Amino acid sequence: MNVTLLPADKYIVINKTILTEQDRKILVSLYEPIIGSNAVSLYFTLWRDLDRYTFVSTDYSHHHLMTLLKTNLETIKISRKTLEASGLLRTYFQKKEPNNYVYELYSPMSPKEFFANPIFSVVLYNNIGAREYELLKQEYACVNFSLKDYEEITSSFDEVFKCSNDSVTFEAIGKTTMPLNMQDQVDFDLLLSSLPKGLVTEKTLPKRMRSLINNLSFAYNLDTLKMCEIIRLCINEKGAIDKEQLRMQTRKYYQYNNQGKLPTLIYRSQPEYLKNPAGDNSKKGKIIEVFENTTPYDFLKSKYKTGSPPERELRLLEYLLVDMELKPAVVNVLVDYCLKKNNNKLTNAFIETIAGHWKRCGVETAKDAMALAEKEHKKYTNKVNKVSAKPISNEVPVWFNEKIEKETMTEEESLELESMLNKYKD
């Protein structure tokens, strides 16, 4: 439902779980690199709106949220939808004057559930890199203690408690997480009809198994028939699908068909936590916004008047993102810079040399990449011009300071800048 959100609209918060300080830590370290700081801030604010000892808040207006978060309603609405998609919030709406909303808060996944989730774990790995990912896994790893030489003597309920006629029953609120709400990526009717008859039935695909298949299909971008091929390899003698085998075989299938690489990143844009703060309305700020909110694939494709980038250039993007572990916005800056400096050609050796330098410098944001490109260009130009009788070309991207900060720009420069800013306006 597409509902217009207004500052006067009322809301209450209902706590559907037990929230702890451990949840706060999990949200910051595991969720924030994926959903961004705005969504996490909204979650914490709704949590704060609950009185410490109650499960239902008083009613507030959305102007209250705007004041606390120092942001606009559109940002709040986007953050809310992000929380909903991540399984942290459920929203209900009642049309009135003013409109009423109910926000149900759910717990984040436990670290064990999070790292076992094929979508969250893959996206977190892609967003923070291998080193940070492994450090987080170690931080949340469970201690394995062998109980081989011990005998369990735990008392059962009926050994300790006796029933009585005046006993009171009540519904306790426990730790509650909400499953991810996602449209099916897999056609399960087609899947069942394509698997061996008699061996696989509806019972082979309970709700949890369907959810796992759906998530793996989404994370690895595999269609129904490809998932069917993989599932065939994971059916045991009892006709059940081995979950661990399914995870392993899906990963192996993807890596086999993608030169051993993890799921491709060329269709993903810059992580929220590495984006430039909102509010920079300068020309350069708007260009940074383009770099941050455009996927490397779409950015490269925009350089072609017709058609799509060739396979060789797509592999180069994947190399920069997966092997070099550069962030999407940094890759966009790199592509734009190299095309301008190299006669509109993406030469592997040229772009890899610059990518290696940026990686060693720890560049992760579009702003830092642009600044380093300008600095290195000036240094190289001065060095070459000192030893060469013929000055090198001064052809540079439109976002270089010496170009973009001019009070007067050539008609060609103005057209290039406007084209870049307008291409992704929608």
Phi, psi and omega in degrees: 000129179265103185245134176284124181267131182239152181303327183280347180302136183268156173210154168234157179248131175245128180271114182264015188205189170246117183261135184233172176295331176296323176298320179300317180294318180296318180299319182285315187275327184255317184276319187301321177299342181261311188263347176092162185289328181297315181294318180295319179298320178296318179300312181296325180291318177295323176298317180296328181294341177279133172295146186305327187250013178236163180252358177228131181278168167287172180274142180232160171267161178288345172295328175302315178294318180300321181291315183290320185271351180054049182213178182263171184293326181296318178296320179297318181295317178296318179297320179298315180296324177297317177296320178298315181294334182270002178080018182257346186212142172235134188242136176235147187230139175230122182282119180208189173236099355282169180293154179244141177234148170239127178248115177264123180268135177238155180291150167292162176297155170291157178307322180297315179295320183298311183287341176274345181284122187292340178272304183300317183295319180293315181294320177299316179301314181294326184280327185248349178091163187298315185297309180297323180298314181294322178297318178295318179300319179294322181297323184259007182293141178280146177279126178268114180245124183284128177252022185304319184262015180250155176243129182284130180235023181298134179283145176271166183299313185289345176283335185257319185254147174243142179284148175221160184292335183260020179293148182249132176257147178208159179262112180272143176271121180249189180291119185233121173249155182251131179295152178295133179266108184220138175295149181299128173273342186244140173274100187288334174295315177295321180299312181296319182290340182267349180267160183305125181291141180090330180271322181243130179230184177302326181292338178290338184241068175293177186303315182294322180291320177298320179296317179297314179299317179299314181294318179295321178299319180291311185296323184257005176056052181247140180274181186299315184292325177292319177297325179298316178302319182289317182298324178306326182280350189245009179273124181274183185294342179269002180082010178263156179266124178285115186298315182293321176297321181297316177299312184295315183292325177295315179297316181296319179300313181296314183294324179297321182271000180227039177053040175077007184273161173285172179311138186298145180252000188292348179257015182242144181263180185302135176302147184302320187289350179252010181275156177295141177304143181294154175110353178276101184261012175290165179301318181293322178298323179290326177292320176301320178299322177297312180301323186280330187252013178242134178288151178305324178297310181295324181294315179293320180298327181294343179279352179257130179291324176221155176077189182242163178298147178291162182303322181300320181285328176293321176296325178295318176300315181296321177299316181295322184276321185267307183283314179278344179059037174280150179284153183306316181294324178294321178296320178299316178298316181298315179298314181298316181294314184291323177298321181289320184278343188239041175055041176064028179240141174261096179266125184308308185299317182296311184288327180290326178297313180291320180299318179299319179295315180295323178296315179295331179277356178072031181287126181232348183241158178298319182299315180292322179296318180296317180296319181291323178299316179297314182299312182292324179296316180296318180297315181294319180298314180297320182294314182291319182295336179286327185255351183247137178289332181256112181300146179281166182296140177262020180294119182223163177297158183294340184273359176299143182307316185295342178263310191285334182272359178298143175289326178240130179243152177293162180299322180295317179295318179298318179295319180296317180296312180298321179299317182293320183285328185274339188298326184243024184299327182280000000 
